[in-house]
Amino acid sequence: MIYYYARVSSEKQKLTRQIDLFKEMGGTDRTIFQEKKSGKSFANRDTWLELMQWAREGATK
């Protein structure tokens, strides 16, 4: 299964364009992980960390 990660850095920004693109690529609500989080550190990105628990090599785009 392929998982997708959509992220913007503020609550005011929209994820719509990323999600639409991922859906065109075959993503579904179940396989697209979404996050609105600022900062460059991945340690504070809860959704990213959750995705990494599911992902295997070759399973992300």
Secondary structure, 3 states (H helix, E strand, C coil): CCEEEEEECCCCCCCHHHHHHHHHCCCCCCCEEEEECCCCCHHHCHHHHHHHHHCCCCCEC
